Amino acid sequence: ATWDSAVRRAVILKPGSTLNNHRDLDNGYIVEAAIPWQELGINAPPNPERTIGVCFINTFNNGGTTDGTGIPATAPQEANADRAVPRLWERISIGIRRPLALRGLTESLPLWLGTTMYANQWQRFEKAETDPAGPWLNRSRWQSKLDHMASLGYNALLLLHPHPYSGLLRLQQYPGASHFPPDELPPHMDQFRWLLAEAKARGIRIYLLTWNICLPPKWANANGLAELGADTPLSRAYTRQAVKELFETYADLAGLVTMAAESPPGCVDFVVDAVAGGMNNARKASASRPSDHDALPELIFWSWCTYPEDARRVVESYPDARLMHYLQYEQWFKPMVDPRLARFATWATAAPLGQARTATSSIALGGPKSALACLFWGDPEWLRLITNDLRRQGAEGLFFEPYCPESWLAQEAFTYYAANPSSEFDRAKWARRLEEFYGVAPHGGQLLEAMQHASAVVPRFLALIHSQSDHFMPQFGVSLAHYLEMPTLSSYVFENTQTLNDRGYLTPRLGLTWPNPDWGERVASIRETVAGTAPAGATLPTEIAREIELHAMACRSRLTALRQIQPQSGDQAKALAVVLDRLELNAALGEHFSRKIRAALAWERLKVGKGGIEDCTGPLESSIQAWQAVCDISGRLYPKPLRFWQSQIVSPPAWTQNQIWNSYRLVQGHWRDQLPRFQRELDLVRRSLSLSIPRANLPMWDHLDADPDDNLVSLHRITFQNDSENDRHFKLGPGASITGDVQSVTGEGRTLLADTRPLGQGHHEILSTVPEFVTLPAGAPCQITLVYRVIDRGGAEAAPFEMGVRSLSGGPVLGDHRYWGAADGHVGTRVLKVPPLADSDCAFCFIIHGQAAIAIDMINIRARKTP
């Protein structure tokens, strides 16, 4: 539309914004426009399921303000901007009040099929392949799930598996590709046909989500291919045939959700040729025979590890394709949609001037999970806001992932607001629903408030201590160092790459296209706050700690009365007791988080000469008391160990985002395992601060996880004070010397200087002990402590130092967390835990990779006491 058109428009400032005051922080403005259909080139109301690209540009400086600065152009280089430039568009939903077309749930396809992807995540379904009562073959389970979904208004189910084809197809052209023997396959094919038919009868469409490039493990090995990442003519031909056969075999399958990821990231050519190619081949084959199915199966392309122009190639390669984007990557921290969803759709469907624009739509994937795993989350108001924002962003639906316990309320609230857009939150509706479910009338409103406060704890914590990876699970406890070193919502970029190319894309393409966007809130880090460099208007750590504390207090205050209620139904009484425990667990975690935030603030103030030691150790000790409550409650809810990701970083700060990303380990454990670590953290912080505040170091994972001194017996202590290069206890390699040079010594006397800078790149073994004189006992775990000072790390992000134990007869180097790095000048200790050795013919070794220099003052080798 031109400026003399019939468009009616209005602009209002968002709250907190001012006119002509360039010295404050504004929150922006809202443009509303009523555009006649004729000016969009149509003569009837547009399809409410679609979106349009709209571009509002201020292309010149208006000037004339009192301070002479003028109003900056939104696109200063676009003085004669062509509205077809896609990077200037906003994606606007036409049917802002419409129901979301796709309302889906997700779950793993409960079949193993031999895949090793994601640390053998699907292997837990190995027994399900033959168990009639298991999650795959148990038809009553599926019927109950589908009935429940249909009753709530869900119309889609997404089943996740890296390579489902080998468990559902004969694949006779590729002998050995089918996971099941020919006589065992038919029941599984019948089961999937039955499942698709049952879902269809309830108005639910089933989709499969696959990763690329994944192959059947046994077949791949027999053909000399890797299970993951083999892009060859054979793997493409096999996948193309498998996809074709999938849709020829299962006419009721709604479609395929797939990605050009993660093996390797960005395998777009493979997806176009093999996946879209297979779907096109199935479409061509079906066109030549009669069918009751008029609609094509859908290809939903997930934007993960893909740039917009690559996604465009995929959606153009198949007639019925659309896009899928993360809602909030793998976390849940704001009641809004990632702004990159609409941006990606706009860029992916843009066309050069003179070419037709690709017509496609987008859906989202996400829900409460990761940092909310094993915790309660259920706030209907959040889901009202999320579904409204999905409409505003032009998305047509969501595959909802409520991967947390007691998710029934979240599931109901999502599909209700997905189908019923609402500008107001109906608190009474959800209070009544809780009264029905738990038998708490007339106290449903009180329970709803407790749930909303409990649900807010982790999302507010994630604003300050932020990651969007599914590996970040702070609900199981993180060290004090994490509170200082993790990015905030504002400073976070991405997990494993923070580099941008000339188009502003994250490179290499290892996940999302653009860096973390503006989520509508600036959050200052603890360091920025103490240094006085927090951005104007930013939310401060003290404010977040107070918010979390208030949520915990508000939740607890309501739990006291709610625990007095006695529902008439025994089942309701049991369900109420469990959910109240879950809410109390969230509250106790909030108390722990808020106190540890205050301890981290006090630590940072101490390092700049402000405050006293008790300002840090007091809140830290109080956080341990809160953690004891966490352990007590979680012990009731989860008596057995759980599987979760844990950050086990041993390199001292400052950390890079990549170091944090590489520190995660999948563990089997429990909240109670962290209690002695947190107590040890308090003891080490106290000791370090009492010796010297300026030189105090925060303990790393290896210090927190170390065996207590009382549980160890000393074996060997090497100090180098009176030793020489000819000492019989150890051998020195190139780059090693024992010196009394004051520039190298960490304490008093002599030290081992390891300097490989003149030696060049490569693997340099600096020291190894002699088993004849330094015996490491077989069958007993050892703990080795090393005191060091870094002279030259060899690079800001380098981890060049390695310590471990190896057998002289060969085999791998043993020990957990063997590699580390630290800033030049850092003085500290490393602790290595070594599993029981098979024999005593083993040596401790210290290695430098590449060019670096370090001084080692002491090596202390101890063994765990036998009971």
N, C-alpha and C positions, 0 to 999 in steps of 0.2 A: 504494500500500500504506500502511496505517496502522501506527503504532508497535507495536501488539499483533498484527501479522500474523506469518506464518511466514517472513518474509524473514530470511535469515542474513547478517550483515554483519561486516566487519572494516575497521579503519583502520590504516594504517601511515604513519609519517613518511618523507618522501623524505630521502635522505642530505643532511646539512648543516642539517637543521631541528631545532629544540629546542622543548621544552614550557615554557610560562610564562616565556619570556625575551623580552620585547618590545623589547629593546635591540639584538638582532642581526637579521640578514637571513635569513629562512627560505626554503626552496625548496618548501614546500607539503606536501601529503599525498596519499595514494592511498586511495580508498574501493573496497572490493570487496563485492559483494552477490550473493547467490544468491536469485533471486526465483521463487517457484512460478508455473508457467504460469497456474494458475487466477486468480492475483491480477493477471495481465495481461488477464484476460477471455477466455482461450482455453483449449481443452481438449486441445491437441496441441502438439508442438514447433513453435515459430515458424519461418517461412521464413528460412533462414540468409542469404539475399540482402538482407534488409531491416534497417532500423535502428529503434530506438525512442527516444522522447524521455524522458529521466530528469531529475528535478530533486532535488538535494540542497540543502536550505536550513537554515542555522542562523538562526532568526528571533528570537533573543533573546540578551542578554548574560548569560553564565553567572555572571560575577563571582567573587569569592572568591580571586583571585590575591594573591600576597604584596604586590605593588606597588599593588593596588587598581584596576588599569586595567580588568579584566574582559576577556572574550573577545568581540571585535566580531562582530556579526551579519554574515553574508554578504550579507544583504538587509535592512538595518535598517528600511527603510520598508515591509517586507512582513511585519509581525508576524502578520497573518492571511493569509499568502500563498496565493493560489489557484494550484495546480500547473499550471493551463492558461495561465499568463502565459508566452509563448514566450521572453522575454528571460532567463528563469531556467532554461531547459532546457539540458541537454547532450545531444548526439546520440551514442547508444551503439550500436555494431555488435553484432548478435546472433551472427553467425557470424564471430567474431574469427579463427578458424583456417581460414576458407574460402578457396579460390582467388578471386582477383579476376576478376569476370565479364568485364570488358572489358580486353583487353591489346592496345593499339594503337600504331601508329607514325604519323607525320605526314610529309608532304612537300607542296611546292607542286604544284598541277596544272600541268603544263608546257605551258601555252598562254598566249599574250599576250592576245589578244582586244581589244587596244587600250587596256586599262585603264591609267590613270596613277597609280593609288594607290601610296602609300609610295614616292615618288620613282621612279616607273616600275619598280618592283621586278620585275614580271612581263615587262617588255619583253625581258629576256634570253632569253625563250622564243619570240621572234618567228620565228626560223628553224626552230624545232622544229615549227611548224605545218605545214610542208611537207617537212621532212627525214625520209625513211624510216628513217634511222639515228639520228635524234634521240631525245630522252627521251620524247616523246609517242607516236610511231608505231612505234618499235622494239619489237616484241612479245617478242623474246628477252630484252630488258632487263626487261620487266614479269614475264615468266615466271620469270626468275632471282630477282627480288626476292620474288615471291609464294612461290616454293619455299623460299627462305631464311626468310621470315617463318613459314611453316607448320611448317618443321622446328624452329623455336624455340618454337612454341606461341602465336604472335600470332594474334589472331582479328579484328582490325579495322585498317583503313587510312583515314586522314583526309587528303583532298586539299584543299588550301587555294587559294581563288581569290576575289577580290572579287565577281566576277559571272560564274560559269561558264556560265550559261544561254545566252548568246549564241553560244557555241561548240559547243553540244551539241543545240540545238533549232532547228526551222524557224521558229517564232514568226510564222506566216503572218498572224495577226490584227494584227501590228504590223510592217508592211513596213519594212525597213531595220534592224530590231533584230538580226537574225542577223549575226554577224561575217563569215561566209563566204558567198560567192555560192551560190545554190541548187544549182549543179552541183558545187560543191566541198565541200558540207556532208556528204553521205552517208558518205564515208570516215571522217570524225570521229565520226559517230554509230555507225557499225559498230565503230570502235575502242573506244568506251566500252562498248558492249554486250559486246564480246569481253572487255574487261578485267573487267567485273562478273561475267561467267560464269566466267572463269578464277579469280577470287578466290573465288567461291562454291564452286567445286569443291574448293577447298583449305580450306574452313571459315573464310574471311576475309570480313568484311562491309565494304563500302566506303561511306564517308560523304563528303559535300561540306561544306566550311566556307565560309560566305559572310559578307560584311560588309554593312551597311546604312547609308545608302541609296546603292546603286551602280547605275548604269544603263549600257547600251552607249554609249560616247562619241559615235559618229557619229549614232545614233538620237536620243540626248538633245539633241545640238546642233541637229539638224534640227527638233526639236519645241520649241526654245526653253527647254530644261531644262539644268541643270548636271549633269555626270556624277556628282558626289558631293553628296548632301545635299538633293536636290529631292523634297520631300514634297508631292505634288500628287495630285489625283484620277487624272490620267493615269499617273503613276509607280506609284501603288498598283494600279491596274487592270492595268497591264503586268506588274508583279512577281507579282501574284496569278495571272495566267494563265501566266506563265513557270514558277512553282513547280508549278502544277497539271499543266502539260504535261510537266515534268521527271519526275514520278512516274508519269504515264500512259505515258510513252515508255520508261522504264527501270524495269521491275518488280523487278529485282534490286538496285536502289540501296537500301542499308540505311536511309538517312535523311539529314537535313540538320542541320548544326550552324550556328547563326547567333546573332547578337547585336543588341542595340539600340545599335549603335555602328559607326563612329565619326563618321559624317556624316549627321545630327548625333548627338552623344552623347545617349543616353536616348530614342531614337525608338521607344518601346514601342508606341504606337498603330499605327505603321506595321507593326511586326512582327506584332502580333495580327491586323491587318486583312489585310495583303498576304501575309505569309509563312505564318503559321498558317492564314489564310484560304485560301490556295492549296492547302495540304496537306489541309485539310478538304474542299475542293471535289474534289480528286482521290480522297479516300476515299469520298465520296458517289457519285462516278461509277463507281468500281470495285465498289461494293456491288451495282450493278444488272447486273453481268455476271460470268460464272464466272471463277475465277482459281485458279491453283495456289499462290498466296501467301496464307497465312492471316494472317500477322503484318502489322500496319500498319508503314509506314515510321516511324522515330523522328524526333521533333523534339528535338534537344538544344540547350537554350538556354544560351549562354555569359553569365555574369553580368557581363561587362565593361560598364562605364558604366551599370549598372542597380542600382536599390535593390531590396531583397527583396520589397516589396509589388508592385513592377512585375513582377518575375520571376514572382510568383504568378499574375498576370494572364496571362502567356504560357503557363505550364504548364497552367493551367486552360482554355486556349483550344483545346487539342488533346488527344485521348485518350491518346496514348502519348508523353509528354514527360518529360524529365528535365533536370537542371541540370549545367553544367560550370563549374568554377572554376579559377583559376590554382593551380598547385602552389606556386610561389615567385615570382609575377609573372614577370619575364623573366630572372631570374638563378638561381643554383644555389649556395647558401651554407650550408645546414644539412641534415643527414640527417633531415628531418622535413617534414610537410605544413603549409602555412599554416593556422593555427588558424581563420582566417576562413572556410575552406571549410565546416566543419561548422556554424559560426554562421550563415552565409548560408543554408544548406539549412534549418536550423531555423526561421529567421525567415521565409523565403520560403514554407514549407509550413505555417506556423502559421495557425490559424483563430480568430476571435472565439469566445467562449463560446457554446455552443449550435449551432455550425456544425461540419460535418465537416472534419477536417484533410486537406489535400491529400496524397495518397500519391504520392511521387515519390522519385527517387534522385539521387545526384550522382556525377560523375566528375571527374577532374582533368586538367590540361594542363600539361606542363612537362618540363624536362630540362636537361642541361648545355649551355649556349649562351651567347651574349652575351659576358660577360667570359671565357668559355672558348673562344670561336671561334678556330680555328686552333691550339688547344692540345690536349694530351692530357688526357683525363679517363676514368678507368675504375677504379672502386673497388666491387667486388661487395658489400662490407660495407655501404657507404652504401645501396645499393639494397635490401638486406635490411631495413634500418631504415626506409627510405622506404615500402616495400610494407607492412610491418607497421603503420606509422602510418596509411597509407591505410585499412586495415581498422579501426583504432581510431577514426578520424574518421568512419567510416560510408560512405566512398567505395566505389564498386563497380568502379573501374577507373581507368586512366590512358592518355591519349594521350601517349606518350613522345616527347620531342623531343631526341634526342642529336645536336645540331647542332655536333659537334666531330669532328676526324679520329680515326681508329682507334677508332670507336665500337662495333666488333663486340662487345667485352667487355661494355660497358655494356648493349647490346641483349640479350645472352644473360643477363646477371645479372638484369636487370629481369624478363624474362618467366619466368625460372626461379623467382625468389622470389615473383612474382605468382601463379604456379600452385602453389608449394610453400611455405606459411608455415613459418618456421623461427625458433626462439628462440636458435639457436646459429649462429655463422659457421663454415662448413666450409672452412677455409683450404686443406686438402689437395685438395679438389675443384677449386678454381680454379688451384692450382699445377699440377695435372695437365693442366688445359685449356690453360694457357700453354705447357707442355712440348709438347703435341700441336701447337699452332698455330705456335709459333716454332722447335721443334726444340731446346729448351734443356735437356732432361733431363740431370741431375737437379736443375737450378737454377731450376725453376719458382717455388719459394717465394721465392727471392731477387728474381726479376723481379716477382712479385706485390707484394712489399714496396716495391720501387722505384716501381711504378705507384701504390700507395696514397699514398706520400709525395709524389710528383709531383702527384697529384690533389688533395692537401690545400692546396697553396700558394695558389691563387687564392681558394678559399672562405674561408680564414683572413684573407687580405688584405681581402676584402669585409666582414668583421666590423668593421674599423676605418675603412676608406674605402668608404662604402656608398652604393649606389644599386640600385634594382630595375628600372630601365629597361633595355631592350635597347640603348639608345644609349650606355650606360656600358661602355666597353671599355678598361679600364686596362692590359690586356696589351700595348697598343701605346704605352704611356708617357703619364704625366701629369706636370704641373709640380709643383714643391714646394708651391706655393700650394694645390693640391688636397688635399694631405695635411693641411693645416690647416683648410681651409674645407668639405670634404665632410662630411656627417653620418656618424655611426657607425650600426651596426645598431640601437642603442638610441634615437638621437635622430632618425633618419629618420622622416618622416611619410608623404609621397607625393611624386611628381615635380612636378606642375603645379598642385596645390592643396593647401593646408594648413589650410583653414578648415572648421570643423564647424558643422552646423546643430543645431537643438534636439534632434534625435534621435541626435546623435553621428555622423551620416553626413558624409563628406567632401563638400563642396559648392563649386562645382557638380559634378555627377556626370561626372567626366572619366576614370574608371577603376574602381578598387575602392571598395567601400562605406565601409569603416572605415579609420582610420589604421593604420599599421604596428603589428602586434601584438607581444606579448611572445614572443620566440623562445627563451626559456629561458636567456638570457645577457645580462648588462648589460655594455656596453662603454663605457669612458671615452674621451673624445676626447683629443687631444694637448693642447689648451688646458685642459681640465678637469684633466688630470694635472699640468701645470706650475703651474696656479693652486691646486692642492690642493683642488679641489672635486669630485673624482671620487667617485661614489656608493660607499658601503660595499660591499665584495665585488665590485666591478666588475673586469672584465678590463682591464688597463692596456696602453697601446701598446707599452711595453717587453716585455711578455709576448707580445704578438702578434708583434712583430718577432723575438723569440727563437724562438717556435714555427715561424715561416716559415723562419728560418735553419736550424733543426734538421731540418725536412723537406727543405730543399735539400741539406744535408750528408748526410743519410741516403740520399737518392736518389743523389747523386754517388758515395757510397762503394760502392754496389752496382753502379753503372754500370761502374766500373773493371774488375771481374771479369767482368761480363756481356759486355763488348766483346771478351773473349778467346775466347768460345765460337764455334765454327765449326759451325753446323748442316750436316747432310749434304745437305739439299736446297738448291739454289741459290735457289729462291723464298723459302724460309724464311730464308736468310741475308740476302737483300735486305730482307725484311719486318722482321727483327730489327734491322738497321742503322738503318732508318727510325724504328722505334718508340723505339730508344735515343736517337736524336737528339731526338725529341719529348720524351722524359723529361728530357733534358739542357736543353732549352729552358725547360721549367717550372722546373727547378732554378736556372738562370741568372736567370730572372725573379724567383724567390724571393729570391735574393741581392740583386738590385737593389731590390726592395721593402723588404726589411728594413733595408738601409743608408739608404735615403731616409727611412724612418720615423724613424731615429735622427737624421738631418740635420734633419728637421722639428722633432723634440723639442728639439734643441740651438738651433735658430733661436728657438723660442718662449722658451727659457730666457734666451737673450741679450737678448730684448726686455724681460725683467723683471730684468736686471742679474746674471744667473747664467752662469758658464762663460766660455769664450774662443771667439774666432772660429774657431779650428781645430777646435773641437768640432763645428761645423756644416759647415765646408768639407771637413774630412777625410772623413766619411762620404759627403758629396755627391760628392766626387771618386771615392771607392771605388764608389759606385753607377754612375758613368759607366763604370768599368772593367767592371762586371758587364753593363752595357748593351752594351758592345762584344762581349762573349761572346754576348749575345742576338742581336745583328746577325749574327755569324758563323754561328751555328746556324740562325737563321731564313733566312739567305741560301741555305743548303743545301736547306732544306725548301721554301722559297717564293722562287724566284729572281725572279719577276715581282711587280709591285705588286698589292695587294689593295684591296678596298673595305671600309671600316670607318667607324665613327662616332668623331669626335674632339671633345673639349671645347676650344673656342677662345674662352675668356673674356678680355675686355680690361678690364673694370671692376675696379678694385682691391677687395680685401676691405673690409668684410665682405660675403659673398655671401648672397643668399637662394636658397632651393631653386629658385625660378622662374628666377632668373638662370642657374643651372647648367643647368636644363632647356633654356633657350633658347640655350645656348652650343654645342650639339652641331651639328656639320657632317658630312655624308657626304662622305668624301674617298677618293681613290685614292692609296695610299701604301705605305710599308714601314717596318719597325722602323729601318732604317738612316737614314731621313729624320730621326728624332728625335735621332740622335747629335750633330750640330752644335748643335741646339737645347739639349740638355742641357749641352754644353760652354759654350755662351753663358750658360746659366742660372748655372753655377758662376762664370764670370767676373763676371757682374753682381752676384751675391750677395757675392762677395769685395769688389768695388769699393764696393758700397753699405755693407757693414758697416765697411769701413776708413775711410770718410768720417765716418759717424756711426751708431752702433748704434741710438740711440733713433729717429732719423729714417729708418732703412733701410726700403726697400720691397722686397717680393718681386716679381720680374719677372712680367708677365702674358704672355699668348700673343703679343701684338703685339711685345713686346720679344724674345721667344725666336725668333720667325719672321722678324725683321727681317734685311735684308741686312747683312753685316758692313761696317764703315766702309771697309775696303780695297777693297770692290767698288763704291763710290759716288763720284761726283764732285759737288761742291757747285754749285748753281745760284743760289739766293737764300737769304739769311738776314735775316729781319725781326726786329728786337729791340725796337723802340719806344723805345729810349733817347733818341734825338734826333728822333724822328718826332712829327708832330702830326696832328690830324684832317684836315689838308689835304695829307698826303703823297700823292704821285702814284702810289705803288706799290700802294695799296689804297684801297678805299672802305669807309666805316663806315656801318652802318645804325642804326636806332633802338635805343637801349639801350647803345650803344658809346661809349666815351670813352677817351682816353689820360691817365693820371694818375700822379702821384708820391705818392699817398696811401699812407702806410706800412701802413695797414690792408689795402690791396689788393695792393701790390707783392710779387711772389714772391721777388725777389732785391734787387739794388740798382738805383737809378735809376727809370725809368718803366715802366709796364706798360699793356696793353690791358685795360680793365675792361668786361666785358659783363654788364649787369644788366637783365634783362627783368621783374623783379618788378613795376615800375609799369605794364608794358605789357599784363598779362593773359595769357590763354591764347593759343595759336596758334603759328605758325611765324615765327621772328624771325631773319632773316639779319643777323648781326652784322658780318661782314667778308667781303669778296671781293677777290681780287687783280685788278690791271689787266693783261691779257695783253700790252699794248704795252710795259710796263715789267717785268713778271714773267712771262717766257716759259717755258711748259712745253713741252718738245720733243715733237714727234709721233714715234711709233714706238718710244719707249723707255720702259720702266717707271720710275716715280718712287717715291720714298720721302719722306714728309713727317713730320717730328717736331715735336711741339708741347709746350712746357713750360707747366704750368698750376698754379693753386691754386684749389680749389673754395671758394667763399664760402657759397653756399646751393644745395644740390642740388635743392631743391624737393620733397622727399619721400624717405623712407627707401629706397624701392625704385626711385626714378626713374632713368631713363637719358636726361636731357634734352639732352645735348650731341652734336652731329654735326659731323663734318668730312669733306670730300670734294672732288672735282674735277668741274666741269660745263662743258660746252661752251656758249658764248654763243649758239650757234645752236639750242640746245634739246637735249633728251635727258635720260637719267637721270643722277643724281649717281653718280660712280664712286669706287671705293675699297673695300677690304675692312674689315669691322668698323667701320663709320662711327660707330655710336652707343655711348655709354658714360655712366656716372655714377660718382661717388665720394663718400665721406663729406665732410661740411663740414670744411674745414681741411686736406684732403689735398693734399699737394704731390707732383706726379708728372709723368710724360711719357706721351704717346701717340704711337704710330707707325702711320702709314697707308701701306699699299702700294697703288699705283695702277697698273693695267694699261697697256700701251702705248696712247697716245692716237691717235685718227684724224687730228687736226689740232692745231695749236698755238694755236688760238683758244679756249683753255680757262682757267678761273680756279679757284684754290683758294678754298673758301668755308667759313666756320664759322657754324653755326646753333645756336640754342637753341630747343627745343620747350617751350613753356609758360613758367612763371615760375621763373627760377633766376638765379644770379650766379656768375661765374667770372673769374679774372684770368689773362691769357695773357702770358707773359714773352717767349717767343721762338717763331718759326716757321722751321724749317729745311727747305728744299726741295732734294732731291738726286736725281740720276738714276743708274741703274745704268750702270757703265762698259761700253762696247762691247768685245767680244773683240778 
